[in-house]
Amino acid sequence: MNIDSSNMTPSLMKKVADAVVDNYGDFDGFVVTHGTDTLGYSAAAVTYMLKGLGKPVVFTGSQLPIEHSDTDAKNLFDAVCFACENVSGVYVVFNGIVIYGTHARKIKQQALMHLRVLILKRPQRLLMGLLYIVVNSARKT
């Protein structure tokens, strides 16, 4: 599908989840490129649609085209690398950071996208040069 992310709907989010299910046996991981306006919403919805997932589904996007001198298209490379890790579940990779799909939201509209982790003081570890934030989903801010 190719739509502006501001037009993303729950039924289209289900199509993303269905595409993972339909191709589950053929791939070790999945990368979903997504516009930044609703990326956090889609990642969260797909997380709940794909409970018990044994493979990674990684959402990412960029705000500047790859030919732009300040592009953030490195996010795609980072997402593919993380999708090759031995992890399972739905994640968002953006700006060198990996977080659970249910813990991301866009907090700046005009500047380059910032993802906010909803849990503070979290343990961290590095995988493939990416900061992987381990979040205890039972805590609330």
Secondary structure as GFF3:
##gff-version 3
##sequence-region A 1 141
A	DSSP	three_ten_helix	5	7	.	.	.	ID=ss1
A	DSSP	alpha_helix	10	22	.	.	.	ID=ss2
A	DSSP	three_ten_helix	24	26	.	.	.	ID=ss3
A	DSSP	beta_strand	30	33	.	.	.	ID=ss4
A	DSSP	alpha_helix	39	49	.	.	.	ID=ss5
A	DSSP	beta_strand	56	60	.	.	.	ID=ss6
A	DSSP	alpha_helix	74	83	.	.	.	ID=ss7
A	DSSP	beta_strand	89	94	.	.	.	ID=ss8
A	DSSP	beta_strand	97	100	.	.	.	ID=ss9
A	DSSP	three_ten_helix	101	103	.	.	.	ID=ss10
A	DSSP	beta_strand	124	127	.	.	.	ID=ss11
A	DSSP	beta_strand	130	133	.	.	.	ID=ss12
###
